[in-house]
Amino acid sequence: MVFEVLSPGRENRRRDEQDKVDEYESVPTILRYVIVESERRGYQVFWREPGDRAWRRGRPEAGGAIAVPEFGIEVALDAVYAGVDFGSF
């Protein structure tokens, strides 16, 4: 499992969304990849079952919690973004 926070800026976003998603997909032991937004509240999840090669892609989410079924937990977005001031970017 990989949690990653997107780097601010459009070019970094493009690299993170294309190159890194493909790179992590090439590692068969990574079953879940969570990308957390840095410039606004939100996240996107990519996952697969053991033995699968391709990611399943969840739609971008802006609320609720990030489910981490591999560990039987959910990570509340309020906790992830506690103290974050998006106006400072």
Buried (B, 14 or more C-beta within 10 A) or exposed (E): EEBBEBEEEEEEBEEBEEEBBEEBBEEEEBBBBBBBBBEEBBBBBBBBEEEEEEBEEEEEBEEEBBBBEEEEEEBEBEEBBEEEEEEEE
